[in-house]
Amino acid sequence: MASLCRRAIFQIARRPLHITAVRAEEKMAEPLDHATGLEKEELLAQIAGNDDPFDTKVMKRGPGTKECPNLVGSYFKSRLVGCICEEDQTHINWMWLHQGKPRRCECGHWFKLVERTATPAQS
């Protein structure tokens, strides 16, 4: 048994090793080349300078009066909106906004839904 193991070790140790001096200059493709659908639309929007193409980030409230409400974009006829009425408040007042009907929050700020146009990949 020992001689069989010794013979196997020597045969493995004598295997030829081939090394080439040629170096491949291939690189991974850019993420934009791999992306499709909504992911590609998001990357293209970020390249164009729009870092929030789907309006998912927190936005600062404006004056919020009835004559000049805070505009909230949506691709649909209605959208759920949360209002943090005071700066240090941990509670969020949620309300549904419907297109064409401005809505007043409990804190007195007005919100209005405005239509956003869908990109070709979202249609």
Buried (B, 14 or more C-beta within 10 A) or exposed (E): EEEEEEEEEEEEEEEEEEEEEEEEEEEEEEEEEEBEEEEBBBBBBEEEEEEEBBEEEEEEBEEBEEEEBBEBBBBEEEBEBEBBBEEEEEEEBEBEBEEEEBBEBEEEBBBBBEEBEEBEEEE
